[in-house]
Structure formats: structure tokens, C-alpha cells
């Protein structure tokens, strides 16, 4: 695979690359490494899947991939995960991520999993964090973490340490590429700015898009109707999609279309499958699509009506998450340990 092919694989379905020229040079000179970090807080959902699916592209392009289960970060961010639940939630995240990688057509055995507590308590790491804290202003760290860490008028100190640790993670994991949702941009721009002064190199950054919620606007982890969970049954997926905000001809903040664009079609492409919209013969019969752009074009023109799109989209989405759903169904004890309020004994 030549540099152009590797570059296309790694950059497709991303929102921004900082910078593409640096990435091209990296591919020409070596086999790079990439990492993504996830703080094990709430249950993983389809928004995580659209981001995690990208790891299959990294692997196909010959990139060495590390997934950081950032357990300490989960506690630092306004105690979103109580300390006594960190181990169980970390185990759940690893299991769910393995399922997503496999469902995207790659082998999870090719990915290295690391927990923050494996190295973030080491003396060298801690000393460098103190140095970084001494040289970085509160306003700079708040600005960097504003899209990631829960904000308040009187923030906890942990939320200010969070972006400094994430910056040091790049160095500690020896990552050439830092990958994450576009909400991570502020932190990784801070990393590019200050990491060279702390024994590391500015990472190349790739950012994945964030999905709109099914009810319109931003997806909310606390709003069940705004997202598809990885454990949702086919009937639950069907119900959520059929009730979703999907006005005829409108693409903006249309979560149904975004699910198709950023998850369904990339997975169908790997499988060599098409997306079929079933319609009665009296309304023109079935429609077969090889690309998302074809779907959007027909949707905007009115050829494809939401009432026809939604059932087929729900079926395709359910099919894509099915391998993950099955894997998690076999881990009911793990879910109960990680989220006792929802899955624990009555």
C-alpha cells in the first residue's frame, strides 16, 4: 500500500487533520503509531462506535494502535465515575471497544489496550505533570478542556489536571498520532503547543465528527431518546429511529442521516454490501444505494421520503451494532458491576 492509499484510509470520515502534510511525511518515513483515549464514565453508545470504527482504517493502513482506557481521567472529570467503579467500568469499556473494532471488520487482537493507572502514577510521569502545571495557566487549561470536562463556576481541580495528563499521555504512549472526537481539539492543540517543552513531540491530530442527537441538536448521554445504545434491542433501535427528528429534505442536525454517513456506510463498504430501502411498488419499489452521497441526494430532492428511509435505516443500524450487542449480552455480570444502579440486582 503506497502513501496516498494509506493517507486516504486514515483521513477518510474525519472532520479535520492537523496537519495532512505532517501525516504524509510520517507515512513516507515510518510506520506510525496512534492512540485514542476514552474515560470510562457512562455506557458506550453509537456515538462512540462512529469514532471507534476508524481504528479499523488505522490498522488496515499499517498504523500501530493503542487504546487508552483513561480510568483516572474518569474520576478527575467531576467524579463522573466513582473510584470504586473504575475497575469494572474499565473492563466494560475494553469489552465494548473490542466488539466495535471487530464489528468494523478488524481484529481487536491487533490493538494494544492500556489503562491510565498502568503508567500515570509513575514517578517520571508525575514529576513532568507538576512541571507542566507550574508553567500552564488556569485560563489556558480551562479553555483547552471546555468541550470535554464538565464546567461550573467553581470547577474542581481535577478538571484542570485533566488536559495536562492527556497531553502527557501522548508522550508516555509514544504516539505519533492523537485521535479523538472533535471535542478533543482544544486539548490536543494545547498538546501541540507545550509538549515539545516537556520532552515530547507535537502530535499529528485527527478528529472525528460528533453526531447530532436523534431528537435534534447535540447528542446527550443523559437523554435516552437522543442516541442508540450498544445494548438496544432491534425493536428499541426501530422505535428510536422511527421517532427521530428527520424532516423531509433537511440534512442539518439529522441524526438518522449522520448515522448512515458515519457508521453504516463505512461498515457496509468493508463488508461489500449495499444499503437497500424497501418501498412498495406503488411508490416506485426498492432503492439500492452504494454510497451515502446517493442517499442524501435522493433525500434532499424528495425522491426518498423519511417514512421509507427510517425503517431501512433502523434495520441497517441494528445490524451494524449486532455483534457488539451480542458480546455485551454475554457480559451481564460485568454490566451489573459497572453500572449497578441500572443493571444491578433489584
Rosetta blueprint (number, residue, H / E / L):
1 X L
2 X L
3 X H
4 X H
5 X H
6 X H
7 X H
8 X H
9 X H
10 X H
11 X H
12 X L
13 X L
14 X L
15 X L
16 X E
17 X E
18 X E
19 X L
20 X H
21 X H
22 X H
23 X H
24 X H
25 X H
26 X H
27 X H
28 X H
29 X H
30 X L
31 X L
32 X L
33 X E
34 X E
35 X E
36 X E
37 X E
38 X E
39 X L
40 X L
41 X L
42 X L
43 X L
44 X L
45 X E
46 X H
47 X H
48 X H
49 X H
50 X H
51 X H
52 X H
53 X L
54 X H
55 X H
56 X H
57 X H
58 X H
59 X H
60 X H
61 X L
62 X L
63 X L
64 X E
65 X E
66 X E
67 X E
68 X E
69 X E
70 X L
71 X H
72 X H
73 X H
74 X H
75 X H
76 X H
77 X L
78 X L
79 X L
80 X L
81 X L
82 X L
83 X H
84 X H
85 X H
86 X H
87 X H
88 X H
89 X H
90 X H
91 X H
92 X H
93 X H
94 X H
95 X H
96 X H
97 X H
98 X H
99 X H
100 X H
101 X H
102 X H
103 X H
104 X L
105 X L
106 X L
107 X L
108 X H
109 X H
110 X H
111 X E
112 X E
113 X E
114 X E
115 X E
116 X H
117 X H
118 X H
119 X L
120 X L
121 X L
122 X L
123 X H
124 X H
125 X H
126 X H
127 X H
128 X H
129 X H
130 X H
131 X H
132 X H
133 X H
134 X H
135 X H
136 X L
137 X L
138 X H
139 X H
140 X H
141 X H
142 X H
143 X H
144 X H
145 X H
146 X L
147 X L
148 X L
149 X L
150 X L
151 X L
152 X L
153 X L
154 X L
155 X L
156 X L
157 X L
158 X H
159 X H
160 X H
161 X H
162 X H
163 X H
164 X H
165 X H
166 X H
167 X H
168 X H
169 X H
170 X H
171 X H
172 X H
173 X L
174 X L
175 X L
176 X L
177 X E
178 X E
179 X E
180 X E
181 X E
182 X H
183 X H
184 X H
185 X H
186 X H
187 X H
188 X H
189 X H
190 X H
191 X H
192 X H
193 X H
194 X H
195 X H
196 X H
197 X H
198 X H
199 X L
200 X L
201 X L
202 X L
203 X L
204 X E
205 X E
206 X E
207 X E
208 X E
209 X L
210 X L
211 X L
212 X E
213 X L
214 X L
215 X L
216 X L
217 X L
218 X E
219 X L
220 X L
221 X L
222 X L
223 X L
224 X H
225 X H
226 X H
227 X L
228 X L
229 X E
230 X L
231 X L
232 X L
233 X L
234 X H
235 X H
236 X H
237 X H
238 X H
239 X H
240 X H
241 X H
242 X H
243 X L
244 X L
245 X L
246 X L
247 X L
248 X L
249 X L
250 X L
251 X L
252 X L
253 X L
254 X L
255 X H
256 X H
257 X H
258 X H
259 X H
260 X H
261 X H
262 X H
263 X H
264 X H
265 X H
266 X H
267 X H
268 X H
269 X H
270 X H
271 X H
272 X L
273 X L
274 X L
275 X E
276 X E
277 X E
278 X L
279 X L
280 X L
281 X H
282 X H
283 X H
284 X L
285 X L
286 X L
287 X E
288 X E
289 X E
290 X L
291 X L
292 X H
293 X H
294 X H
295 X H
296 X H
297 X H
298 X H
299 X H
300 X H
301 X H
302 X L
303 X L
304 X L
305 X L
306 X H
307 X H
308 X H
309 X H
310 X H
311 X H
312 X H
313 X H
314 X H
315 X H
316 X H
317 X H
318 X H
319 X H
320 X H
321 X H
322 X H
323 X H
324 X H
325 X H
326 X H
327 X H
328 X H
329 X H
330 X L
331 X L
332 X H
333 X H
334 X H
335 X H
336 X H
337 X H
338 X H
339 X L
340 X H
341 X H
342 X H
343 X H
344 X L
345 X L
346 X L
